[in-house]
Amino acid sequence: MKDAGCAGGRTDKDSAGNGTGKNAEYQEALKQQEETVGQMENEKPGGGWGKMADRTVPAVNHCGVVYGAAAYRQGMQDGIRCALEVMKAA
């Protein structure tokens, strides 16, 4: 798996954690996901796949949750900003 990022893509925003580019929790989750997926890809079928899956699936799920939370926060900020712009224009 090439570096697709959680949930299939990445966004980069500012250092306050808006988006995922500088979000430390997301970066750590992504690092863990990439490590476990890479280890599983290098494992021979039938070898330690059961144990690898026990580590990889939770890492991928956690990364998706952190990505989703960052996307939700960004969406809320964008929605509020858009509503304020509409109110100012009215």
C-alpha positions in Angstrom: 0.0 0.0 0.0 1.5 3.3 -1.0 1.1 6.2 1.3 -2.6 6.8 0.7 -3.3 8.2 4.2 -6.2 7.4 6.3 -9.6 7.2 4.6 -7.9 7.2 1.3 -6.6 10.8 1.2 -5.0 13.7 3.1 -5.7 17.3 3.7 -3.2 19.8 4.9 -4.3 22.9 6.9 -2.6 25.0 9.5 -0.6 24.2 12.6 -3.5 24.6 14.9 -4.6 21.1 13.9 -7.3 22.2 11.4 -7.2 19.5 8.8 -4.6 16.8 9.2 -1.3 18.2 7.9 0.1 19.3 11.3 -2.3 17.4 13.5 0.0 15.5 15.9 -2.6 12.9 16.8 -3.3 12.2 13.1 0.4 12.1 12.2 1.0 9.5 15.0 -2.0 7.4 13.9 -0.9 7.6 10.3 2.7 6.5 11.2 1.4 3.5 13.2 -0.9 2.6 10.3 1.9 2.7 7.8 4.2 0.7 10.0 1.7 -2.1 10.6 0.4 -2.2 7.0 4.0 -2.3 5.7 4.9 -5.2 8.1 1.8 -7.1 7.0 2.7 -6.6 3.3 6.1 -8.1 4.0 4.8 -11.1 5.9 4.6 -14.4 4.0 1.0 -15.8 3.7 0.3 -18.1 6.6 3.2 -16.9 8.7 2.2 -14.4 11.4 -0.8 -13.0 9.6 -3.2 -13.5 12.4 -1.1 -11.5 14.8 -0.3 -8.9 12.2 -4.0 -8.5 11.4 -4.7 -8.1 15.2 -2.3 -5.1 15.1 -3.1 -3.7 11.6 -6.9 -3.6 11.7 -7.1 -1.5 14.9 -4.3 0.8 13.7 -6.2 1.4 10.4 -9.5 1.9 12.2 -7.9 4.4 14.7 -6.4 6.3 11.9 -9.7 6.6 10.1 -11.4 7.8 13.3 -8.8 10.5 13.9 -9.0 11.6 10.2 -12.8 11.7 10.5 -12.6 13.9 13.6 -10.3 16.3 11.9 -12.5 16.4 8.8 -15.6 17.0 11.0 -13.9 19.9 12.9 -12.8 21.5 9.6 -16.3 21.1 8.1 -17.9 22.8 11.2 -15.4 25.7 10.9 -16.1 26.0 7.2 -19.8 25.9 7.8 -19.7 28.6 10.5 -17.5 30.8 8.4 -19.8 30.4 5.4 -22.9 31.2 7.5 -21.2 34.4 8.9 -20.3 35.5 5.3 -23.9 35.0 4.2 -25.2 37.0 7.3 -22.7 39.8 6.5 -23.8 40.0 2.9 -27.5 40.1 3.8 
